[in-house]
Amino acid sequence: LERAWNEGYRSPDLSLALGRALAMNYREALDMAGALPTKEAREAREKELSHQLRDPALVLLREGASASLEAPAFYEALLAAMEQRWIDVETLADEALKRTPWLFEAAALKGQAFLARAKAHGDPVQVFALLDEAEAALAQARTLGPSDPTVAILEVRALAQRVQLERQAGRSADGTLANCREAVGRAQEIRPDGGEAL
């Protein structure tokens, strides 16, 4: 895609495809940056990724959105996710799913939004509710796109966060831990080389 773009073949379709590819690379790299040992290292890597991947992806997605056969709300949700406007992502992803109910990426974005909000929230009651929403959206995404590794990895993260929260609350996490192990198995089956993302 980049080679075609760099050689002068510029169309809304190519812009859209390249923007989606960069957005996916950005999300994966950002997830991996979250595992860096210090806050300073994470912030430096996030800034670098914004410059290298996010900013070009935003431009390309905006340029190519008119060529989309999918619901325009999906691309608006994708843009909102890259800008971390999570409540907008939830609303736009719902709209996209109403127009294109087979679009598992929209359900995955919605799950990612709930998961991000849960991670940032301080109230355990609200975090549990947000995790419920994240898990429901990701289950829908898995039903619609069972072989997508991003969905599988997001499911693992949601369940791992739930395990941690249950343990902090003094609850038994055995059932959630078993579900998390199953999700890890699915993720490894879909993407055997994706261990660093888990």
N, C-alpha and C positions, 0 to 999 in steps of 0.2 A: 504494500500500500504506500509506504513512504517513498519507495523508488519511483512509482508511478507519479506521485505528487511532485517529487523533486525534479522529474523529467518533464514537468509542465502539463501533465494530464490533470486538469482541475475541473471537477464537476461536483454538484451538490451530493450526489451519491457517494463519491469517493471521499468527500469531506466528512460525510456522516460516518462512513465505515472507519476511516482513520481516527476520527474523534472518539468513536466507541472503543476502538482498540487502545488508544491512549488513556481513556478513562478507566478501562479495565486494568491496564498496567499500573495506573496511578493508585487505584484502590488496593491492588495486591501489594505494591511497594509500600504504601502507607501502613497497611496491616503489619508488614514485616518490620517497619520502622518502629512500631509500637513495642517491639521486643528489645529495643536497644536499652542498655543498662542505666543510662542517666537521662534526666529530663533535658539537659543541654544537648546531648547527642540526638535525642528524638526530635527536638525542636529544629536543630540544624538540618537534619535529614528531611523533615517535613517541608522546610523552606526550600531546600534544593529540589524536592519532588514537585513542589508547586510550580517552580520555575521551569523545570524540565518537562513535566507531563501534564499537570493540571491546567495551567494557563493555555498551552497550545490546544489541549482537548476542548476547553470551553469555547475557544474561538472556532474551532472546526465544527463542533456540535451546533453552534448557533448558525454558522454558515450553511450547514447541510440539513437542518431541521425541516426545511420545506420539501425535501426529497423523500421524506419518510413515508413508508406505506403503513407504518404503525401509528398508533394514536400520538398526536403531538404532545399530549400530556406526559407520555413516557420520557421524551427528551427533555421536557421541562423538569420532570422529577430527577432525571440524571444530572442536569445542571444544578438543581437545588442540592442534590447529594454532594456534589463536588464542592459546593460552597457551604456545606454543613448546615443547611436550612432544613432541619429534620422534620418539623411539623409540615412544612410545604411539601416535602417528599411524600409523606403519608397521604396527604390530600390528593396530590397529583398522581401518585401510583394507583390510588383507588379509582380515579377518573380513567386512567389508562386501562385498568383491568375491566372496567365497565365497557369500554369500547373494543378492546381486544382481550377477551377473557383467557386466551391461550398464552399470553405474554408473561412467561415465568419471571423474566427479568424485572418486571414491575413489582411482582410480589416479593422478589428478593430485595429490591430497593426499599420496599416498605419494611421488611424485616430488619434490614440494616439500620433504618432510621429509628425504629423502636429500640434496637440494641444500643445504638449510640446514645439515645436519650437515657436508657437505663444505666449505662456506664457513667454518665455525668450527673445523675440524680443522687441526692443524699438520703432521701426518705426510703427506708427499706420496703414499706408498704407499696409505695409508688413504683419502686424498682421491680418488685415481684409482678405487679400489674403490667408494667412495660415489657418485662420478659415474657409474660403470657402472650401479649400481642405479637412480640417478635417471633416466638415459637410458632404461633398460628400462621403468621404470614410466611414464614420459612417452610412450614409443612405444606402450605399451598404451592409455594414455588417448587418444592421437591416433587409434588404430584404432577405439576405441569412440565417440569424440566428435570427428570430424575437423574440425568447424567451430568448435570452442571456442577463442577467442583466448587465454585464460589458459594453456591447454596449450601453444599455439604459442610464447608469450612465455617460458614456463618452459623449453621446449626450447632456445630461443636462449640463455638465461642459462646453462644447463648446458653447452652447447657452448662458449660464450665463456669460461667458467671453465676448461674443459678446454684450450682453446687457450692461455690464460695459463699454466696449469700445465705444459703441454708445452714451451712456450718457456722457462720458468724452469728446467726440467730439461735443457735443451739438446737436446731432441728436435725433429724436424720436426713442425710443426703444420699442414702444407699440407692433408692429408686432412680434419682436423677443421675447419679454416677453411672448406673447400669445403662441408662439411656444415652449418656455421654459416650460411653465406650462403644455402643452400637453406632452412634453417629461418627465416631472416629473411624470405625471399621468401614462404614460407607464411604467416607471421604478418602480413605486410603485405597479403597477398591476403585473409585472413580479416578483418582489422581495419585498413583503410588509415589511419585516424586515430590509430592506437596507437603512433606513432613514438616518443613521449616515454617509453613504457614499455620500449622496446627499448634 
